[in-house]
C-alpha cells in the first residue's frame, strides 16, 4: 500500500515513477527545475499530467490511462500540503485554523476544537491557540501549519521545503517537531537541504531534468552517490566512469585509483563511481612526490569559507570541478586565488569505488 | 501610499520638507490649478447656499420622495450588483476560459459608455417593445418607466465598478489560501464560503460602497430608460436637474446632500482598503 505514482507531463519534460511505502518518509531532492514542484502539484491535484496513474492506499488519485479518465479533485485526496510559507488563514484564530480540517470533514465545532487543541499541544504551540496568525513569528506559524495539516488526518503529507522560508535559528526546533510527528506517517518531503533528508527521511529520491536519477535509503545514497547533484549535497567529490584495473576511468580518460571496501562483484568495464571527501584532497604548488597516486593539474575557480577551513574549487579542464578543504594557512602559503594553477592530489586509500 | 511613508529616511519625519522630490518648481502651478479646478465649484456651491433654508429645502415633499426613492433603488441595485458581480469577478479572476478577455471588456463597457446610450440599450432590451419586453409583459412584469427600471439602470452602470475592483482584490489575495483549504479537505463551495469570501471582505466592502455611490449618482440611463415620475422613477439626481430652474436653492441643497454622501463614501473606502492591505 502507501503511494504509487507514475506520471508524465510532456510540457515540462517530466516523467517519474516512484512509490512511498505506507508510513514511510521519503525525501525528494533535486536542483531547481528538476521537477520537484511538478511532482507535488500532480500529487496535490493542482496539476494534471498527460499520462499516468497514482494510487494512495486503496484510493485511485488519478488514472489517465483508463477510459474514461479518473481524476480525484484536491479536496477528496487525503493529501495535505505544507508549503514554505505557513499560509495560515489570516481571518481565523490559530485554534480555528487547526480546527479547519476537522470542521470541513463534518465534525462538530466543539469536537473540532478539542482535536485542534490536541494537535497544537503535539507541536508545542498550544499557547498560541487564541492568537491571530499575524501575531506569530515564522517558526511559530509553521508549527501551527503542521498541526493544521495533521488535524486534517491526511493519508499522505507533502512537505514543500518546510524550512526554506524560516530563520536558520528556528529550523532545528521545527525539525525536531517534524521528526516526532512524522514518525509512521506516509510523507514526501521536497527539500534542497541535506539536514532535512538526513533527519526526516528514511529513503531519498533524487530528481534531475524531470526524472528519477537516484533512489535508495538516505544514508546509502549519500554515502555512495551516483549523481553529481547528490554528491554535491553530500559534500563529496564524485567521478563516474567504468572500472579499469581497479581504478575508475572517466570519459576523458583520466584514471582515479581507490579502494573497494564492499565485495561488490564489480567487473572490468562496468559502470563505476569514485567518491572522496574534500578534506582528503590536498593542494600543491608543484606536483608532489611520495604516495598519492591520484594527481591532477587544475585551475582554482573559487574560494569560500567553510567553518575553520576554506573550500577551494578547482577546474581540471576535463569536466571535473574538485572541492578541497584546506586551512587558511595553506591558502596563504600557497597564495591561492581564482585563476591560480595548482596540482590537486588525493590518496588512493581515501577514494571509495563502487558500482553504479 | 505617499512617498513620505515609503521613504525610511529620518528627514521624512520633519514634515517632508527636507525630502528631495525631484520635481521642478514650475510644476506646482498647474498642479495647484488642477486641485483648485475641482475644489472651486464645490466652494461656489457652498457659498451660494442659503443655509437658513437648508433644512426646509431638503425636507420638502418632492425632496424627501426623491431621497427615499434614491436610497431604496440604490440599495436594491447594490444588492443586485453583489449577487451578479461577485460570481462574475470570481469567474473572471480564477478561471481561464476561452473568450475571457472579451467577456471582461463587455462587462466593463458601461464604465466608458455614455449612460444615455446605456439607457437606450436597456429600453430596447426590457422596454415594452424590447428584446425581453414582450416576455416580461406576458409574465405581468412591466419594467419600463417603473421603479424596477431605475434599479436596472443603476445596476447596469454600477456593476462594472464592483467587478473591476473585486477582480483586482482577488488577484492580490491570490489562490494560495484556497489551495491549502482544498488540501485540508474543503470542497469548492466550502472554500468559497469559509476562505475566499472572508478574505475578500475588505475589498468587497469597498467595492460595494463604490457601486452604491455610482448607483446613487446615476442620471443618464435612468432618465432615458425609466423616465421621471415623482415617487416612482424620479431619483435625487433627476430631482436636482428639474429643480435647478424652478428652485435653484433646492437644487443646491440636494446637491450638497450628494456631495456629503460622496465624501463619506471616499472616507469609508480609504479606511477599508488600508485594512485590506494588512491581509495581502
Boltz contact constraints between the chains, C-beta under 6 A:
constraints:
  - contact:
      token1: [A, 44]
      token2: [B, 183]
      max_distance: 6.0
  - contact:
      token1: [A, 74]
      token2: [B, 182]
      max_distance: 6.0
  - contact:
      token1: [A, 74]
      token2: [B, 183]
      max_distance: 6.0
  - contact:
      token1: [A, 75]
      token2: [B, 182]
      max_distance: 6.0
  - contact:
      token1: [A, 75]
      token2: [B, 185]
      max_distance: 6.0
  - contact:
      token1: [A, 75]
      token2: [B, 186]
      max_distance: 6.0
  - contact:
      token1: [A, 75]
      token2: [B, 187]
      max_distance: 6.0
  - contact:
      token1: [A, 80]
      token2: [B, 183]
      max_distance: 6.0
  - contact:
      token1: [A, 81]
      token2: [B, 183]
      max_distance: 6.0
  - contact:
      token1: [A, 87]
      token2: [B, 176]
      max_distance: 6.0
  - contact:
      token1: [A, 87]
      token2: [B, 177]
      max_distance: 6.0
  - contact:
      token1: [A, 87]
      token2: [B, 180]
      max_distance: 6.0
  - contact:
      token1: [A, 90]
      token2: [B, 279]
      max_distance: 6.0
  - contact:
      token1: [A, 91]
      token2: [B, 198]
      max_distance: 6.0
  - contact:
      token1: [A, 100]
      token2: [B, 184]
      max_distance: 6.0
  - contact:
      token1: [A, 101]
      token2: [B, 184]
      max_distance: 6.0
  - contact:
      token1: [A, 101]
      token2: [B, 185]
      max_distance: 6.0
  - contact:
      token1: [A, 104]
      token2: [B, 185]
      max_distance: 6.0
  - contact:
      token1: [A, 104]
      token2: [B, 186]
      max_distance: 6.0
  - contact:
      token1: [A, 104]
      token2: [B, 190]
      max_distance: 6.0
  - contact:
      token1: [A, 105]
      token2: [B, 185]
      max_distance: 6.0
  - contact:
      token1: [A, 152]
      token2: [B, 184]
      max_distance: 6.0
  - contact:
      token1: [A, 152]
      token2: [B, 185]
      max_distance: 6.0
